[in-house]
């Protein structure tokens, strides 16, 4: 409920004004242009009105008080609404809620809730769903009745949406749609980003392969350069150690000579120190002699100065004594003048007090006369007002008598009409009750069928969910198998490419294998590589490669003779080394060899760590069995290196290979270290065979999985089709149920309307009979009251004449008293002026006396100080004469001591010259030794520079610290240095051939793959968010549709009943333009007053339009009451009879709503519990005044107003 409105500087309300709104109807009256409609504007403005035109201005600053001829403009305007929130209708936990708005002349403004600044949106959210809004039905202004009725159907719909409480749902829907647009835009952008990342991922994968090859070459280059650097480091270190030894010898010689030099220099420093001390002592003596002479001269000068100062002080003492005597004499004269002036001041004060007492008595008499005049004037005004009221009442009583006679005739006719209408309504109620029974039975049957359809739909939906889950799992499995197959195929292609390029073979071997004439002539006996005839398991292939060594890449020839012929012919200029093996040579060697016994083989296999003999892990055609035995028969495979070393000691004729690739030969050689990560011919071909086998098995598994997925897709499609059929069936039943429910609701609504019409008609019939009887009684009463009123009017005219004569006499007495008081005040002012002059002169005498006393005290103080200074100066002269005598004795002793110190100084200078000659010889020897040492240091520095440069290169190129490397160097590196340098040159050439390499591609590849995964997750999240937002919009639409339909049906029923009540019959309805689009369709109002045909609203009269609008708004109130309603002169177009009906309807709604009514009609005023008057007693400034019902004319003019800020019950 609205409790109060407080205005400060708003429009014409310049002063702070407060309107209290108690429950019921509050009426605001006043003449045109007085500013009463500004009260309505203030309520709209606080609630968030943004249209300046609606506030009757050009800009928002126009609501600030703009001044008048007697008032300056204000810089701010403020209005505050106070709401009673004791029932908690507003979402704030306080019993009262204060909502305010403030605007400054600069154009800035702010909203306030309970004194705290907030946004306009916060104010609108506070009242959302309550019906309180500038655009809703809570404020109906003058002239807006036609605007509402003639507005477009879509604009009229906004009022019903506010009443249904779905305005906040629409705001939430708009916000959700905006969020959905943002999600769709983000989804589109993210899809583009995923495509870009996919493209970049493909490119980076190619760059990563190139970077991997570059890294392998640079790693090998680093290994070789490190070995070379270690060798150079060792040689440089040995040379540096030789130079360091020579430096140590020279350092010891230099140190011995330097010690001798230091000893002499120390003695020389001691002599210099003693000589310096002697010279310092001599200088101190000279300085003391000079200082003593200066002190002597200064003391003698000071004595002369003090004697002069003493003479000056004695003259000052005499002058001060004379000055004290003169000041004392002048002070006595000033005391006499001050005493005389003080006596004159006391006399003037007594005279002033007497005059002031006389003035006070005269003012008291004047006040009594003024009070008597005002009291009599108020009494005269009251009697004149009573006289005017009697005249008005006499006129009103005559009008009431005429009106009552007319109403008595109309009420008799209405009673007969209403009795016939009741009989018709009872017959309609009976028919509607029968229709409701039939509809209830039909709805129950449809509900049972609906439940069955729901059960079938849920069962099919659950089956579809399980099938989709199974299908998704199979599709993921197929995708994983395809991805695995793709990886295996890529690896297979890489290995096949290496095979085609004969990777791992020498250039000469590749030359023979790629010769197009191979198989003819001298090359006809070449069968291929030894690795081509071996078949080894993948896990054992690395060990077999180590056992074979370079022989895996040898060419296999059919006979030794053809091989010799080929080599003798020298048909080839080989590009590199080529290895050959003739198969018949293998057979010869087999015949001449001693095969190991089975017992020896079994004994070897039982040794710990032995895996077996190498040829046991190789498969080959029978024709190559001897070849396998020949190459691998003496090589055994073991677990670790320690096993190989133990077995080599016991079997020195055997070779051993470990799992990690270590080799222990029968000739004592041992080879350790990591193998090449590329793999050899045997490993590559074993891996190829294994890959082909895996691919074959994978193809079979993939084919089976794809068949299962295809079967599940068919089942899912069948389930989807069944689900669609079930959904359609359910929707058909739902439509039938909804249609039946709507029909039942419409019938119930019709029955309810019939019941309401019956109740209303019964009440109207009862009221009509009561009104008829009441009118008869009122008619007799008003005739008696008119006779009494005429007698009272005659008596009031007599009393008014008598009071006017008394008032004139009192006014003459007041004028005479005022003249006496004015003369006394003039005499009082003249007395005050004379007293002020005496007081000023007395104050000046007192000030002069104080200044002279102060001067005497200062002069006496100066005299005492001068006498004390003269005594002190005499003492200083005696002290200084004693000091001069002492300084003469000290001067003679200082001169004798200076002569002795000069002799000691000459002896020290002679000793210093002897030591300097010996020191020069020693320094020459030290310089010679240091020159030799410098030569050695340069040589050592050069070696150190070379070694540091080497370390710096290794540090910059590879980050290797040479000091932390193992000092052991390969002893054969000096012999292999040339081949190592050649390999380094080859590696650099390969690296240059690769060209530009993106070394960050490997890390970027990992980052891109991770980012691609993250983007895929984000894409799923956005897709899910889009679905969720779409579901929210659907839910909001469903809730809005339900609330709107429920509210509209309720309002329609109320509207039809209120229309008949206001018009005494007729018919009206609210129609949806397009029922297929309930959420957006407009609303049309159809009205048919009694006795007229249905017509367009625009063709109705002004009164009919107003009553139709009131009926519509009050129907909304009844369905969803607003806390308050403001009516601004909406009754202006109504006649007396319609106003009476309008007022009765307002009274029926007071249990839900309070009304603030701005009106000129006295019938409307009569219904108000509180009456406010607004006038402009001062031009341009509105004021609230207390007003009585009798003080308002028939046209709304206030005839006589009392004080400010009052109210009067109607």
Secondary structure, DSSP 8 states (H G I E B T S, - for coil): -EEEEEEESBTTB-S-EEEE--SSEEEEE--TTSSTHHHHHHHHHHTT---TTTTTSSSGGGGB----SSS---SEEEEEEEEE-TT--SSSSSSEEEEEEEEETTS-EEEEETTEEE-HHHHHHHHTTTT--SSSSSEE-TTHHHHHHHS-HHHHHHHHHHHHT-HHHHHHHHHHHHHHHHHHHHHHHHHHHHHHHHHHHHHHHHHHHHHHHHHHHHHHHHHHHHHHHHHHHHHHHHHHHHHHHHHHHHHHHHHHHHHHHHHHHHHHHHHHHHHHHHHHHHHHHHHHHHHHHHHHHHHHHHHHHHHHHHHHHHHHHHHHHHHHHHHHHHHHHHHHHHHHHHHHHHHHHHHHHHHHHHHHHHHHHHHHHHHHHHHHHHHHHHHHHHHHHHHHHHHHHHHHHHHHHHHHHHHHHHHHHHHHHHHHHHHHHHHHHHHHHHHHHHHHHHHHHHHHHHHHHHHHHHHHHHHHHHHHHHHHHHHHHHHHHHHHHHHHHHHHHHHHTTTTS-HHHHHHHT-TTTTSGGGGGEEEEGGGG-EE-HHHHHHHHHHHGGGGG-EEES-HHHHHHHHHHT----SS---EEEHHHHHHHHHHS----HHHHHHHHTSTTEEEEGGGGEE--GGGHHHHHHHHTTEEEESSHHHHHHHHHH-TT-EEE-TT--EE-TTS-EE-S---TT--HHHHHHHHHHHHHHHHHHHHHHHHHHHHHHHHHHHHHHHHHHHHHHHHHHHHHHHHHHHHHHHHHHHHHHHHHHHHHHHHHHHHHHHHHHHHHHHHHHHHHHHHHHHHHHHHHHHHHHHHHHHHHHHHHHHHHHHHHHHHHHHHHHHHHHHHHHHHHHHHHHHHHHHHHHHHHHHHHHHHHHHHHHHHHHHHHHHHHHHHHHHHHHHHHHHHHHHHHHHHHHHHHHHHHHHHHHHHHHHHHHHHHHHHHHHHHHHHHHHHHHHHHHHHHHHHHHHHHH---GGGS-S---TTHHHHHHHHHHHHHHHHHHHHHH-S--TTHHHHHHHHHHHHHHHHHHHHHHHHHHHHHHHHHHHHHHHHHHHHHHHHHHHHHHHHHHHHHHHTS-EEEEEES-GGGTTT--EEEEEE-TTS--B-GGGS-HHHHHHHHHHHHHHHHHHS--SEEEEESTTTT--HHHHHHHHHHHHHTTTT-EEEEE-S-HHHHHT-SEEEEEEEEETTEEEEE---GGGB-TTS-BSS--SBS--B--
